[in-house]
Amino acid sequence: MCLRGDYEAIKIIKSKKDLLEKQGILLINDYVNSEASVIISPLRNTPEYDVYYNSIKDLKNVIYEEDPEVALFKAIVYPKTSFNHIIVGIDPGMLCGYVILGDGIAIGEGKVSCNSIGNIIKKDLEKIPHINKEIILGSGEGWITAGNSLLRNGLSYKIVREEEVAKFMPKTPIFKIFKDKDVRSAMAIALRGSRNWMDH
């Protein structure tokens, strides 16, 4: 994937680069000397666009998008235009660890206050082109606070019992990309909840 190099785009790239590259999605910034599967165009009316326009103008795999985060998600899902299924897993506790999966690819993760988790997830989902979504919340300490935050932001969720998750935690390579144990637990909650849940 070839990316544009403006300041806002670089900030987004830095925040996602490690997560994506651990899954085999390579990010580069060379429009001319690379054979990228998808290219995020520089912004029009910028020096970067003027320099690279002739190199990319006839290519079919170019994404033009003002918002760098939306552009990145569109590039990840390319050649489709949206993810079929987004799963958000949340591990509540003193803080809420969370992971966002788009068609099986980890595209977001973090750890935030359970009181603000709904706002964070809502903002992320607004940037991710998708058809279906499900939010899976673990039943650990802090789930009521997290659940209320999700509902305040118009997000319904399903609950999975964390005792079941502990037994399920697989030893698959995808878990090793997360350093934080709460984010790893959120991943297990997402995977477990997408198959075995209770409606809230």
DODO-905676 format. One record per residue (C-alpha): x, y, z. Coordinates in steps of 0.05 Angstrom, whole numbers, padded with zeros to 5 digits, always signed. Layout:
BEGIN
XYZ
...
This chain:
BEGIN
+00000+00000+00000
+00029+00067-00020
+00010+00126+00024
+00010+00201+00019
+00058+00241+00062
+00022+00302+00090
+00026+00315+00165
-00044+00289+00183
-00034+00226+00141
+00034+00212+00173
+00003+00217+00243
-00050+00165+00223
+00002+00120+00191
+00046+00122+00253
-00013+00102+00297
-00031+00041+00253
+00035+00021+00220
+00060-00029+00271
-00008-00063+00277
-00018-00070+00202
+00054-00090+00185
+00051-00147+00236
-00007-00174+00194
+00031-00169+00128
+00002-00102+00104
+00063-00063+00082
+00060+00013+00081
+00107+00053+00036
+00113+00125+00013
+00144+00117-00056
+00093+00129-00112
+00145+00122-00168
+00190+00063-00150
+00140+00015-00120
+00088-00034-00144
+00035-00023-00091
-00031-00060-00093
-00066+00005-00076
-00044+00078-00074
-00072+00134-00031
-00066+00197-00073
-00034+00259-00045
-00084+00316-00033
-00100+00357-00095
-00070+00427-00097
-00008+00406-00057
+00065+00404-00079
+00065+00328-00068
+00005+00320-00115
+00039+00362-00168
+00102+00320-00165
+00067+00252-00167
+00005+00266-00210
+00036+00242-00275
+00058+00177-00243
-00010+00158-00216
-00061+00193-00262
-00074+00131-00306
-00074+00079-00251
-00139+00044-00230
-00116+00028-00159
-00114+00100-00133
-00157+00124-00075
-00174+00198-00071
-00198+00215-00001
-00191+00279+00040
-00194+00245+00109
-00129+00206+00118
-00160+00155+00166
-00218+00140+00119
-00167+00135+00062
-00126+00084+00101
-00187+00041+00116
-00209+00044+00042
-00139+00023+00022
-00139-00036+00071
-00205-00062+00044
-00187-00049-00030
-00209-00073-00082
-00275-00077-00043
-00306-00011-00024
-00324-00030+00047
-00313-00084+00100
-00368-00136+00102
-00365-00145+00177
-00335-00104+00233
-00327-00136+00302
-00309-00094+00362
-00286-00131+00424
-00283-00094+00491
-00250-00119+00555
-00276-00075+00612
-00237-00064+00676
-00203-00004+00707
-00195+00017+00634
-00228-00014+00572
-00182-00050+00525
-00212-00055+00455
-00197-00083+00387
-00232-00071+00320
-00231-00125+00267
-00250-00112+00195
-00263-00177+00157
-00213-00212+00203
-00159-00158+00200
-00142-00121+00264
-00151-00048+00242
-00155-00013+00309
-00138-00024+00382
-00128+00015+00445
-00142+00025+00519
-00187+00081+00544
-00233+00101+00601
-00295+00056+00603
-00336+00120+00610
-00311+00145+00542
-00308+00078+00504
-00374+00091+00468
-00351+00158+00441
-00284+00128+00417
-00317+00069+00383
-00371+00112+00351
-00318+00159+00321
-00277+00100+00295
-00338+00067+00264
-00356+00132+00228
-00289+00129+00192
-00291+00055+00173
-00332+00038+00111
-00372-00024+00131
-00436-00061+00118
-00448-00098+00184
-00421-00090+00254
-00425-00122+00321
-00398-00098+00387
-00381-00151+00439
-00371-00130+00511
-00339-00174+00564
-00375-00183+00630
-00317-00162+00674
-00313-00105+00724
-00332-00040+00690
-00380-00071+00640
-00439-00029+00665
-00400+00036+00656
-00376+00013+00587
-00446-00011+00568
-00477+00056+00588
-00424+00093+00548
-00440+00051+00486
-00515+00061+00493
-00506+00137+00503
-00472+00137+00435
-00526+00097+00401
-00486+00032+00399
-00520-00034+00417
-00477-00090+00442
-00475-00163+00462
-00445-00190+00525
-00400-00250+00530
-00383-00282+00597
-00309-00272+00611
-00304-00341+00644
-00319-00370+00575
-00267-00325+00543
-00211-00348+00589
-00222-00420+00566
-00225-00398+00493
-00162-00355+00489
-00128-00387+00429
-00054-00390+00416
-00060-00363+00346
-00008-00315+00317
-00057-00256+00314
-00057-00252+00390
+00018-00242+00392
+00014-00176+00356
-00017-00143+00417
+00030-00126+00475
-00025-00106+00523
-00061-00163+00558
-00127-00125+00560
-00125-00115+00484
-00109-00189+00476
-00170-00204+00520
-00212-00156+00477
-00191-00197+00416
-00212-00261+00450
-00278-00229+00470
-00290-00206+00398
-00276-00276+00370
-00315-00312+00424
-00373-00264+00423
-00382-00267+00349
-00400-00341+00356
-00431-00347+00425
-00467-00287+00454
-00526-00262+00493
-00566-00203+00465
-00568-00141+00508
